[in-house]
């Protein structure tokens, strides 16, 4: 079951809602105008009791039918004007608040694109989806209704009580008596409701995650017959959300009952006392009618407090959840590590052993020779600054425990300009992690990576990702056309570039699709086979003819014949670029000029395929596909 990415903390609802101001500020004039119109409409409702007082004490007491009809006309006009003003208020807020919601959703989406990969690894997608949909809908509703009517109803209550005190101050005090207990009840309600509102919204995010995962993983669910277990898991989350929503309903029902009952008791007491005063001649019947009519007109503003507070609390938690994501720091364009100068200086001083920093992990005598071959220079010769270079690179994931062993340790590796380096290693050795560091999908813990002598941490990300193109082992396609998916690899690429890239990837199958290049591949590209998706991902990587190419086992899903064709075409592309290729099979390794062996997060050998086959037992074992490692074989002899 998904976990909530952020813990709920105590906070002020007002302070949370004030964070919406930058988004609301552009439409503040229309919102203020709508509030003033609503206040005017509400105050017109308070004029009706005064007209009733005039009718009772005047035309009714004098038995004047003409005066009664005139009073009825006044009431009708007041009602029509009040209705028109509330309609005007609705018109004033509808369009601008839809714009506020759209701008907040666009800002969230834009921010998500700029957050580091580590953030997306940690947060369930359903939680992010619920923040961009349900939470923003709540905020729009809050700005459209509760925000305005908290002000409108508060103003109406104040003006209404002034009218009540003007009519009879003693009866006004009777109606004012419940104010203090109501304030205490509302404070208690706000505290408890904030907790369950946050729980409900987080549980909606969990439920959304489960639904999304079930849809994307429907083939696994069907393939393993896991319908029942998935249904049970969904039912458990649904029941938990139902229990939380019922808890919210109980709290709201309780506060609404109390807010309704206490003022009703006060009105009843005022009616009794007012009747006594009328009987004693201390109060006119018209004044009592006007007083009670005003008190009844204030029922809705008072009774709505619980409802408005509930929506405000839900909106405050929605705001908090929204800014939990927006407050996460984006990837910085330039982020030169404090250790980079030191690592670079050390790499220069040790240029004659540029790759042999891991020699302690490999005792073979020829490892040093491999390192010399890697640098392309003898001792005392300055290394070539072109190509791709890893200098003292270390990496551990951001959520790793302090002091834990890094995933990658002191990686020194240099790929000459125009050279293709194959990266080979056992499962879990850190190959994919190392390739993800080049386009800065993750940030280095220490050391630096340079492209033609430029530290990637000093390059702006758009520039870096123009230089480096990547193809991942698990190809991801989007709900777009074939052509659009491939052209995502290079901004400004044209039709000729697209067709050339498809030819390199041996993806001619696209021309046989129903609409050819304009065929929609569907969500995640699952309408295509694994090999077809992988070929389109490879075409996307090469479409822009990048200077640097990073391929993570790009041919793993291809059959032998297609792999041979792709390798022949890809070889011509690799001649014009500097490439790092993760390889698991000898056929892929043969694309490379040299091979680097990664073992337990360390480069232990560098050389040609034949050199490593002859001189490195671990590499020979990896390429042979034997069942036992060299160490295991030695222990059995």
Secondary structure, DSSP 8 states (H G I E B T S, - for coil): ----SS------HHHHHHTTHHHHGGGHHHHHHHHHHHHHHHHHHHHHHHHHHHHIIIIITTT-HHHHHHHHHHHHHHHHHHHHHHHHHHHHHHHHHHHHHHHHHHHHHHHHHHS-HHHHHHS-HHHHHHHHTHHHHHHHHIIIIIHHHHHHHHHHHHHHHHHHHHH-HHHHHHHHTTHHHHHHHHHHHHHHHHHHHHHHHHHHHHHHHHHHHHHHTHHHHHHTT-HHHHHHHHHHHHHHHHHHHHHHHHHHHHHHHHHHHHHHHHHHHHHHHHHHHHHHTSS-HHHHHHHHHHHHHHHHHHHHHHHHHHHHHHHHHHHHHHHHHHTS----S----TTHHHHHHHHHHTGGGSSGGGGGG---TTHHHHHHHHHTS-TT-----SSEEEEEEEE--TTS-TT---SEEEEEEEE-TT-EEEEE--TTSSHHHHHHHHTTSS--SEEEEEETTEEGGGS-HHHHHHHEEEE-SS----SSBHHHHHHTTSTT--HHHHHHHHHHTT-GGGGGSTTGGG-B--GGGTTS-HHHHHHHHHHHHHTT--SEEEEESTTTTS-HHHHHHHHHHHHHHHTTSEEEEE-SSHHHHTTSSEEEEEETTEEEEEE-HHHHHHH-HHHHHHHHT-SS-HHHHHHH-
